[in-house]
Amino acid sequence: MCKKILIAISSAVRKYEVLNVLSFLAGLLKDRDLAYRTIAVYRSVISQAHDPIGSVALGELPIVSRFMKGVLRANLLRQDIAQLGMSRQY
């Protein structure tokens, strides 16, 4: 019984840690308006310093990969909008 509780607590802590990392990275995108490459460097540094989740590095988790794809899309969209605004000026 105690082993099941410890496993459940451990799983909850890991999920909380991943959510904190994603929240931090989202803040870099939203509040500091950083580029995809810069946020990817932050992700890599955090992943190297963080203990693996099971046998997977934090930066290679599927949820982190999906998040980074969203960051890339947001950056590409922002660039497209900026280029569109510039082309309308001329």
N, C-alpha and C positions, 0 to 999 in steps of 0.2 A: 504494500500500500504506500509506504513512504517513498519507494523508488518511483512509483507512478506520479506522485505529487512533485517530486524533484524534477522529473522529466517535463512535466507540464509547466513548472515554474521556469525551467531553463528555456523551454520553447518560447514562453511569453517574453522573457528577457531578450532573447535574440530578435524576436519580431519588433520589440520596442527599440532596440538598438538600430535596426535597419530603418525603421520609420524615422528615427532621429537623424540618421545620415541623409535620408531622402529629403527631409524637411530642411536641413542645412543646405543641401545642394539646390533645392528649389528657391531658397532665400537668395542664393548667389545669382540665380537667373532673374528673379523678380526684383529684388531690392537693389542689387549692384549692377544688374544688366550686363553680366559677363558673357563672353562668347562661349560657344560649345567647347572649344579646345581647352579653355581655361577651366571650365567646370569638369572636364574629363581629367585634367591634371589633379584637381582636388580629389575626385573620385579615386584615382589611382593611388594617391598618397594615403588616403584614408584606408583603402583596401590593403595596402602593404602593412600599415600599422595595426590593423584590426585582426583579431583572431578569426580564423575561418569559421564559417557557419556549417557545421558538419565537416565535410571535406571540401567545401566550395569557398573560394575567396569571396569576400563581400562584394567586390566589384563585378564578379561573374554571376551573381545571383540573377535569375530571370526577371525579378521585379526591378532590379537596378538597371539591367539592360533595357527594359521597356521604358523606364524613366529617362534614360539617356537618349533613346530614340525620340522621345517627346521633346527633349531639350534641343536636339538637332533640328527637328521640324519647326520648333518655335523660332530658332535662330534663322533658318532659311526663309520662313515666312516674314520675319522682321526685315531681312535683307531685301526680299522681293518688294515689300511695301515701300521701303526707302528708295529703291531704284525707280519704282513707279512714280513716287513723288518727285524725284529728280527729273524724270523724263517729261513730266507735265510742266515743269518750269521753263523748258526750252522749246 
